[in-house]
Amino acid sequence: MRYKAKFQQYLDETAQIKDGYLQVGSFSYPPSEVLEAIDEISFNEQYDEWYQNELDIILGIAASSYPYPIARYAAVVLDEYDNCNHRLQALRSLWECIINFMFALIIGECTHLDLNLSSSELSGKPLKFSDCYTEKIALKIAISKVLITTDFDKEPLFKNLFTPELCDDLSELNKQRNKIQHALAQDEDMSKSLFDSLIDDVNRVLYDLNELENIRCMIYKSSQSSPTEIIFGVLSGDSGIPKNKDGTIIDGEVLQKLKKGHVFIENNGLLFNISPFFIYLNKKIAYHKKSKNIYSDIADSSKEYNLDFSPEWDLIKKIF
């Protein structure tokens, strides 16, 4: 190539970015592929820097845009904590809320789609209806992972939200419960140190759940004149204050069984009930804690309620 240097100068002078592609002469390339091809080390360094920046902001995104129960705890961890002990407790509550919400959403959608869970197995044994109202966090993770990896006749949307790898990461976080109890019994320095060692792991879980930005958590408020039209209150961000929204539901049988305070999930046009796992009570969200009837306040877990949601549990029992 007698005039290679001059040709290179021409390419350098005329190259441009158009529609996200690097145009060199008559060829177009994604900039990411160019960087990875010519300098893989720099590409990996840029990736690490980008990913860390994403993790640094995900907590704020979760506090403002994720479904309310998760957003509430994310906001406390972000900047609404009183001290280091409180922040560490909130971090644990955040990942436990993620587990409870994942479990509720999975079982709720399975119930809505009438998916038969009787053939699903955990540790070689069939899943039982009584597993649904367990208070054991580890069991909720294990059941969720089983259902995420089960092949159903109807493909549920929760498979686009949750992965087996996410369940594994949550299991690892759940193993830190004893360390947290020990740190809280010591001093704030130990709580801060443990928080600092865990926050990136929690942020990675939140980042894997970025599709939750498209999920809406709503409460049932009232029915309208049309037998299929209802009013919802949308719980947006960490405020927990419902905003009215008109909505429709087609299943008349479900409509007849609705109670004020039922909590719904809207995912990609699909609307389904996640009560009795989450309920709206006294202008607050409460979550199912243990047995069939014991509920705990999201904002204050020391407050417990004894509530009868037998019809809702009976609907779930039908899929086992």
C-alpha positions in Angstrom: 0.0 0.0 0.0 2.0 2.9 -1.3 -0.4 5.6 0.0 -1.6 3.8 3.2 -0.7 6.7 5.5 -2.7 9.1 3.4 -5.6 6.7 3.2 -5.5 6.4 7.1 -5.6 10.1 7.4 -8.6 10.3 5.1 -10.5 7.7 7.2 -9.6 9.5 10.4 -10.8 12.8 9.1 -14.1 11.4 7.6 -15.0 8.9 10.3 -18.2 9.9 12.2 -20.8 8.5 14.6 -24.2 8.1 13.0 -27.2 6.5 14.5 -25.0 5.1 17.2 -22.5 3.5 14.8 -18.9 4.4 14.0 -18.9 5.0 10.2 -15.4 4.5 8.6 -15.6 4.8 4.8 -18.4 2.6 3.7 -18.4 0.4 6.8 -20.3 0.8 10.1 -19.3 -0.7 13.5 -20.8 -0.5 17.0 -18.2 1.6 19.1 -18.3 -1.1 21.8 -17.2 -3.8 19.3 -14.4 -1.5 18.0 -13.0 -0.9 21.5 -13.3 -4.6 22.6 -11.5 -5.7 19.4 -8.6 -3.3 19.5 -8.1 -3.1 23.3 -9.8 -5.7 25.4 -8.1 -4.6 28.6 -9.4 -1.0 28.2 -12.8 -2.4 27.3 -12.9 -4.5 30.5 -11.7 -1.5 32.6 -14.5 0.7 31.1 -17.0 -2.0 31.8 -16.0 -2.3 35.4 -16.2 1.5 35.8 -19.6 1.7 34.1 -21.0 -1.2 36.1 -19.9 0.3 39.4 -21.5 3.6 38.4 -24.7 1.7 37.7 -24.6 0.1 41.2 -23.9 3.4 42.8 -27.2 4.9 41.6 -29.5 1.8 41.7 -30.5 2.3 45.3 -31.9 5.7 44.4 -33.7 4.3 41.4 -35.2 1.6 43.6 -36.4 4.1 46.2 -38.2 6.2 43.5 -39.4 3.7 40.9 -39.6 0.1 42.3 -42.9 -1.2 43.7 -43.8 0.3 47.0 -42.8 -2.4 49.5 -39.3 -2.5 48.1 -39.1 1.2 47.5 -39.9 1.9 51.1 -36.9 0.0 52.5 -34.6 1.3 49.7 -35.4 4.8 50.8 -34.5 4.1 54.4 -31.2 2.5 53.4 -30.5 5.4 51.1 -30.9 8.4 53.4 -33.8 8.0 55.9 -31.9 6.0 58.5 -31.3 7.2 62.1 -27.9 5.6 62.7 -25.6 2.8 61.5 -27.6 0.1 63.4 -30.9 1.3 61.9 -29.3 1.4 58.4 -28.0 -2.2 58.7 -31.4 -3.4 60.0 -33.1 -1.6 57.0 -30.6 -3.3 54.6 -31.7 -6.7 55.9 -35.3 -5.7 55.7 -34.8 -4.6 52.1 -33.5 -8.0 50.9 -36.1 -9.8 53.0 -38.8 -7.7 51.4 -37.5 -8.5 47.9 -37.8 -12.2 48.8 -41.3 -11.8 50.2 -42.4 -9.7 47.2 -40.8 -12.2 44.7 -42.6 -15.1 46.4 -45.9 -13.3 46.5 -45.7 -12.3 42.8 -44.8 -15.8 41.7 -47.5 -17.6 43.7 -50.0 -14.8 42.8 -49.4 -15.2 39.1 -49.5 -19.0 39.3 -52.9 -18.7 41.0 -54.2 -16.2 38.4 -53.1 -18.4 35.5 -54.3 -21.6 37.3 -51.0 -23.3 36.9 -50.8 -26.7 38.5 -48.0 -26.9 41.1 -48.7 -30.4 42.3 -46.0 -31.8 40.0 -43.4 -29.3 41.2 -40.8 -30.8 43.7 -38.5 -29.4 46.3 -35.7 -31.7 47.5 -37.5 -34.7 45.9 -40.8 -34.0 47.6 -43.9 -32.4 46.1 -44.6 -28.8 47.0 -47.3 -28.5 49.6 -50.0 -25.8 50.0 -48.8 -25.3 53.6 -45.4 -24.2 52.2 -47.1 -21.0 50.9 -47.6 -19.5 54.4 -44.2 -20.4 55.7 -42.3 -17.8 57.7 -39.0 -19.3 56.6 -37.2 -17.0 54.3 -34.9 -19.7 53.0 -37.9 -21.9 52.0 -39.5 -19.0 50.1 -36.3 -18.6 48.1 -36.1 -22.3 47.4 -39.8 -22.5 46.3 -39.3 -19.5 44.1 -36.3 -21.0 42.4 -38.2 -24.2 41.7 -41.1 -22.4 40.1 -38.8 -20.1 38.1 -37.1 -23.2 36.6 -40.4 -25.2 36.1 -41.7 -25.6 32.5 -45.4 -24.7 32.5 -48.0 -25.0 29.7 -48.5 -21.2 30.0 -45.3 -19.2 30.3 -45.7 -16.9 33.3 -44.3 -13.4 33.1 -42.4 -13.7 36.4 -39.7 -15.7 34.5 -38.8 -12.4 32.8 -38.3 -10.8 36.2 -36.6 -13.3 38.4 -33.8 -15.8 37.6 -32.3 -18.8 39.4 -29.0 -16.8 39.8 -31.0 -14.1 41.6 -32.3 -16.7 44.0 -28.8 -17.9 44.7 -27.6 -14.4 45.4 -30.6 -13.9 47.8 -29.7 -17.1 49.6 -26.2 -15.9 50.2 -27.5 -12.7 51.6 -29.9 -14.6 53.8 -26.9 -16.4 55.4 -25.7 -13.1 56.8 -28.7 -12.9 59.3 -26.6 -14.2 62.3 -23.7 -11.8 61.5 -26.2 -8.9 61.5 -27.7 -9.9 64.8 -24.2 -10.1 66.3 -23.2 -6.7 64.9 -26.4 -5.0 66.2 -25.5 -6.4 69.7 -22.1 -4.8 69.6 -21.5 -1.2 68.5 -22.2 1.1 65.5 -18.7 0.7 64.1 -19.3 -3.0 63.6 -22.7 -2.3 62.0 -21.1 0.2 59.6 -18.4 -2.3 58.7 -20.8 -5.1 58.0 -23.1 -2.7 56.0 -20.2 -1.6 53.9 -19.3 -5.3 53.1 -22.9 -6.1 52.1 -24.2 -3.0 50.3 -22.7 -3.9 46.9 -24.2 -7.4 47.0 -27.6 -5.9 47.7 -27.1 -3.3 44.9 -26.3 -6.1 42.5 -29.6 -7.8 43.4 -31.5 -4.5 42.9 -29.8 -4.1 39.6 -30.8 -7.6 38.5 -34.4 -6.6 39.3 -34.3 -3.4 37.1 -37.4 -4.7 35.2 -39.4 -4.0 38.4 -39.5 -0.4 37.3 -42.2 -1.5 34.9 -44.2 -3.2 37.6 -47.1 -1.4 39.3 -48.3 -2.2 42.8 -51.9 -1.2 43.3 -54.7 -1.6 45.9 -58.3 -2.3 45.1 -60.5 0.6 46.2 -64.0 0.2 44.8 -66.2 -1.1 41.9 -67.9 1.2 39.5 -71.3 0.9 37.7 -69.9 -1.5 35.1 -69.5 -5.0 36.6 -66.0 -5.2 35.1 -64.7 -1.7 36.0 -62.8 -1.0 39.2 -60.8 1.8 40.8 -57.3 1.2 41.9 -54.9 3.2 44.0 -51.4 3.0 42.6 -48.6 2.9 45.2 -45.8 4.8 43.6 -42.2 4.9 44.9 -41.6 5.0 48.7 -44.5 7.2 49.8 -47.1 4.4 50.1 -49.8 7.0 49.3 -52.2 5.5 46.7 -53.2 7.6 43.7 -56.5 6.8 42.0 -56.4 5.0 38.6 -59.3 3.6 36.6 -58.8 0.0 35.6 -60.6 -3.0 34.2 -60.7 -6.6 35.2 -62.3 -9.2 33.0 -62.7 -12.2 35.3 -66.1 -11.7 37.0 -65.6 -14.5 39.4 -62.4 -12.8 40.8 -64.2 -9.5 40.9 -66.9 -10.9 43.2 -64.3 -12.0 45.7 -62.4 -8.7 45.8 -62.0 -6.9 49.2 -60.9 -3.4 49.8 -57.2 -3.5 50.6 -56.4 -6.3 48.2 -53.0 -5.6 46.6 -52.6 -6.2 42.9 -49.6 -6.3 40.5 -49.8 -5.0 37.0 -47.1 -6.5 34.8 -47.1 -5.9 31.1 -50.9 -5.7 30.9 -51.5 -8.7 33.2 -53.4 -7.8 36.4 -53.4 -10.3 39.3 -53.9 -10.4 43.0 -51.0 -10.9 45.5 -53.2 -10.9 48.6 -53.1 -12.5 51.0 -49.3 -12.1 50.9 -49.6 -8.3 50.9 -52.6 -6.3 52.1 -53.5 -2.6 52.5 -54.6 -2.0 56.1 -55.2 1.3 57.9 -53.5 3.3 55.1 -50.5 1.0 55.4 -49.1 -2.0 53.6 -48.8 -5.1 55.7 -47.2 -8.4 54.7 -48.0 -12.0 55.6 -45.6 -13.0 58.4 -46.5 -16.5 59.7 -49.2 -19.1 60.0 -52.3 -18.1 57.9 -53.4 -15.1 59.9 -50.4 -13.1 61.2 -49.4 -10.0 59.4 -46.8 -7.4 60.0 -46.7 -3.7 59.1 -44.1 -2.8 56.4 -43.3 0.5 58.1 -43.1 -1.0 61.6 -42.5 -4.7 61.8 -43.1 -4.8 65.5 -46.8 -4.2 64.8 -48.7 -7.4 64.1 -52.3 -8.1 63.0 -54.4 -11.2 63.2 -56.5 -11.2 60.0 -58.7 -13.8 58.4 -58.0 -14.2 54.6 -59.4 -17.8 54.3 -61.1 -17.2 50.9 -57.8 -15.9 49.4 -55.8 -18.9 50.8 -58.5 -21.2 49.4 -57.9 -19.9 45.9 -54.2 -20.6 46.2 -54.9 -24.1 47.6 -56.6 -25.0 44.3 -53.4 -25.0 42.4 -51.7 -27.6 44.6 
